Amino acid sequence: MQDNEIESLSGLLHDDQAVLFVHTAEAARQIVATSVRPVAILIATSPHAYFVFDNHDIPYQSVEKYGLDKAVALSAIRRELKPSRIGFFDDHLFNPQQNQFVQLLRSQRDDRIVAFPGVTVVASPIKQSWLRTWTRKRARLYYLFETMRTRGIVSAFYLFLYQLRTKPVLLLGSGYNWNYCHIALYQKGYSIWGQVNVDLDGDQTAEEALMILNKKKFKAVLFSVNASAASKAFAVAARERGIPVIGWQHGDLNYIPAEQVARDDLENADLFLNWGVGSQENLVAAGKRCGLERQQQAVGSSYLDHLRIGIVPHSTVTVAPTIVYATTMYYLSGQIAISDVPWSDFRTYQAQRVIIKHLADLPGKKIVKCHPSVRYHVPGLFDYCRSFAPRGLEEVHSPVVRATDLFKKADLIIIDVPSTTLVEAAMFDTPIFCLLGQVKLSDKAVNLLKKRAMVSDDPEILMDAVENYLETGEYLADSKNNEFVEAYGTQSGFMASGRAAEEVHKFIS
């Protein structure tokens, strides 16, 4: 910032009737670095700013106090605070990290609005291996390479042999459950020929992807995630060519009928495979609300079935237990419309600080597994965890290390939002402590969950229960109860791949 801009910012910070919106960690640090303690009202608009202000004991208000909708919150701030001036940092960021208040304030003609230069450090791009980069536009090679990378060279070799002997199906986007179905599909006479990712950076354009549909006589297009406009258009094109489109639940929050999930999963599917009967009941109900009645079948999850391999039972509390806390993600400027309870990043932030602070005081090995999504990273969370390293707390955010890798060795698991991670954790015979309240669950889902995990809406109460368990062994649930898993995860017998392959065969034969 120039000297005159620094002087202007300092003047605003000295005005107790002024409001300053702060979004990035860098902007928050610049305020911390000023020579005087600000008296202006600081409105933090993201977890990036929350962490900096709290770590330096700088008073602020979360914008969510005035509403979760950005325009509503800005109007409420104007009405309730009647600010003499409104300042903001002109940050140039992209979804989901973008500062949406920049757009709102830029569009308003008001002499009281003051813009300061954005203080932003752009994250470095993710580096890919040369082989992965080279294969990205080659659907067949790409999927073979991904299979080799994630499942091993033997699995990739057998997939190649299956491709030579069977009818081809095409994978749209991430495989997820489909990646564990190669043998089952082969036994029914099919194999995944390749994977097409539409309009992602470095992948096929929409036109290039459509050309792939003309290369082979695909028997079906398979998908797990079909939320983008480009991938939905590809699914429409496949159906117009007479190629059936078959989806298989990816996970998400399927504990209530959620219309957004129904639109993403069912809109362009001819057949949809669900994990559990509870998940299917909710998706059928949500589909009816949206006018999307599709053929559905609950088959379980081949991915969750795979987690059962090599499980070591945990029956007693050890003197030095391994405790794993898997955090949820911040949605930042992204939208989440799969729960009747509006998503609050600030609520998540407050809960995570409470859990981490208590976790640091517990005995044993303590690991915080942060959500791996690079686009939604909040480095302030990593730094906060590392501040407890002298007390034995370990932080892991690398996408290479999965939460399930850590669950296999855990004696106790903590979850802060009942998402897919909760069902993954429930696959292990390990005590689970789960925080509720951020998303809505049906009464049925809550009652089933309470049979498997200890739950609370309050992070303080939840961590008191964790401490009590470590001291006394008291666990008011049954770590071997599978009712929740069978309703919202996988089916008994762990044969999801075979069931899915059978449903695919019946539908397209």
Secondary structure as GFF3:
##gff-version 3
##sequence-region A 1 509
A	DSSP	alpha_helix	3	13	.	.	.	ID=ss1
A	DSSP	beta_strand	19	22	.	.	.	ID=ss2
A	DSSP	alpha_helix	25	32	.	.	.	ID=ss3
A	DSSP	beta_strand	41	44	.	.	.	ID=ss4
A	DSSP	alpha_helix	47	55	.	.	.	ID=ss5
A	DSSP	beta_strand	61	62	.	.	.	ID=ss6
A	DSSP	three_ten_helix	63	66	.	.	.	ID=ss7
A	DSSP	alpha_helix	70	81	.	.	.	ID=ss8
A	DSSP	beta_strand	86	90	.	.	.	ID=ss9
A	DSSP	alpha_helix	100	106	.	.	.	ID=ss10
A	DSSP	beta_strand	113	117	.	.	.	ID=ss11
A	DSSP	alpha_helix	130	135	.	.	.	ID=ss12
A	DSSP	alpha_helix	139	151	.	.	.	ID=ss13
A	DSSP	alpha_helix	153	165	.	.	.	ID=ss14
A	DSSP	beta_strand	167	172	.	.	.	ID=ss15
A	DSSP	three_ten_helix	176	180	.	.	.	ID=ss16
A	DSSP	alpha_helix	182	187	.	.	.	ID=ss17
A	DSSP	beta_strand	190	196	.	.	.	ID=ss18
A	DSSP	alpha_helix	206	213	.	.	.	ID=ss19
A	DSSP	beta_strand	221	223	.	.	.	ID=ss20
A	DSSP	alpha_helix	229	240	.	.	.	ID=ss21
A	DSSP	beta_strand	245	248	.	.	.	ID=ss22
A	DSSP	alpha_helix	259	266	.	.	.	ID=ss23
A	DSSP	beta_strand	271	274	.	.	.	ID=ss24
A	DSSP	alpha_helix	277	289	.	.	.	ID=ss25
A	DSSP	beta_strand	295	298	.	.	.	ID=ss26
A	DSSP	alpha_helix	302	307	.	.	.	ID=ss27
A	DSSP	beta_strand	322	326	.	.	.	ID=ss28
A	DSSP	alpha_helix	345	360	.	.	.	ID=ss29
A	DSSP	beta_strand	365	369	.	.	.	ID=ss30
A	DSSP	alpha_helix	379	386	.	.	.	ID=ss31
A	DSSP	three_ten_helix	389	391	.	.	.	ID=ss32
A	DSSP	beta_strand	393	396	.	.	.	ID=ss33
A	DSSP	alpha_helix	403	407	.	.	.	ID=ss34
A	DSSP	beta_strand	412	415	.	.	.	ID=ss35
A	DSSP	alpha_helix	420	426	.	.	.	ID=ss36
A	DSSP	beta_strand	432	435	.	.	.	ID=ss37
A	DSSP	alpha_helix	443	452	.	.	.	ID=ss38
A	DSSP	beta_strand	454	456	.	.	.	ID=ss39
A	DSSP	alpha_helix	459	472	.	.	.	ID=ss40
A	DSSP	alpha_helix	483	488	.	.	.	ID=ss41
A	DSSP	alpha_helix	496	508	.	.	.	ID=ss42
###
